[in-house]
Amino acid sequence: MKSDQVPTLSAVTVSTIECTRFYGVPRLSYLHRDMQFLTNHRVEKSTPTQPSDHADYHPPTQRMPIHLLQRHADTYTCMDTNLAENIRDWLPSRLAVCSQWTLLFSLDQHGSSINTLYRRVQDKGPCVLVIQTAQDEIFGAFLSEAFKTESLCYGSGECFLYRKNQQDVDVYKWTVANDYMIYSNRECIAVGGGQGRFGLWIHNNLTKGHSEPCATFNNPSLSGQPDFECVALEIWGFQF
């Protein structure tokens, strides 16, 4: 994205300004007339990590197939078992063995309230976020701990971003460039950041989002355009 192109995402709030303490001035902030860029450093897009190139990839062994639980039959879906199996190959070993994934939150099943999201995922541990956009793109993140309202960044280097491709998933692991894994409050959710960019940013209405290359994961924009509309959003936990 060129520096003179202006995304259309709206509703930048005081919490977005607070994010700047940890992420640098977000590119979204030009919508707030009182804020200016502090940096315009370009983050180069990375080549998607391939399974054979990364030590954290866990090839399938004799393990039980994944079962997706607690989703109503009439709920609009964006996670299927094929995608779950592809993500599973990149999970920490202690979670990759889990064959029962439980739906903690669904935009369609539980509504578009970020407060409901926080309540339903509270203390549920590591989880997988998956988003489907109006352009039929599917991407998300593995989170080492569930979203919560927090004034500081949190999460471990196990976190990663991913994007579904025609065959499996492209995975973007922690680069060690910074520790801006997860930031979330009543106004927004963000995964990855630095140098004024968010790897993945979701507004509190859970229907508008933004993605750009970020230093945390050295990812490309997960969506075709930086701004996107969510038609489905799900968070899955692990049931042992």
URQUI-V405382 format. One record per helix or strand of 2 or more residues. SS is the DSSP state (2 for helix, 1 for strand). FROM is the first residue (numbers start at 1). TO is the last residue. If there is no record, write none. Layout:
SS_FROM_TO + SS_FROM_TO
//
This chain:
2_14_23 + 2_27_31 + 2_51_53 + 1_67_69 + 2_81_88 + 2_93_96 + 1_100_106 + 2_107_110 + 2_114_121 + 1_127_133 + 1_138_143 + 1_160_164 + 1_169_173 + 1_182_184 + 1_188_194 + 1_197_203 + 1_208_210 + 1_227_238
//
